[in-house]
Amino acid sequence: MPNPTMAKFDHPHTQIAETSSWSVLLRPGQVTLGSLVLVAKEDAEAFGDLSPAAFADLGNVVRKVEAMLRAFVGFERINYLMLMMVDPDVHFHVIPRYEGARSFEGTEFPDAGWPAQPALNQATEPEPETLARLRDALAAHWERA
């Protein structure tokens, strides 16, 4: 059963991958191409409340996320933002960062905040069909990571 944060980010429709402790979701508002939400599946509203198993699994997930995004986006930097003000379940917004823009199926995804903080309020909102193809493309890269 998805927690409220997973549901808000349209789980299972945006799910790229999952492990025993984490769900990797495509962020519907693409701050940059490949923006994700990494959500803990445990019932925890504080990072320190996660189980040792979830912490151990996080290292594996981060390695795969970075390999997947490096292959797909070619990011220059990557930001992990833990912004649990609205959605209290433990989660990170994962924002691949790059100078300029990247494109997917003819849609441009600029990094409007480069080289400073990510411009969360300037996210690109792809059409649902494009978002689904983007999810599938990332999932294929996850399998190869």
ZITA-V805195 format. One record per helix or strand of 3 or more residues. SS is the DSSP state (~ for helix, > for strand). FROM is the first residue (numbers start at 1). TO is the last residue. If there is no record, write none. Layout:
ss->SS from->FROM to->TO
ss->SS from->FROM to->TO
This chain:
ss->~ from->4 to->8
ss->> from->15 to->18
ss->> from->22 to->26
ss->> from->36 to->40
ss->~ from->47 to->49
ss->~ from->52 to->73
ss->> from->77 to->81
ss->> from->91 to->97
ss->> from->101 to->104
ss->> from->107 to->110
ss->~ from->120 to->122
ss->~ from->128 to->144
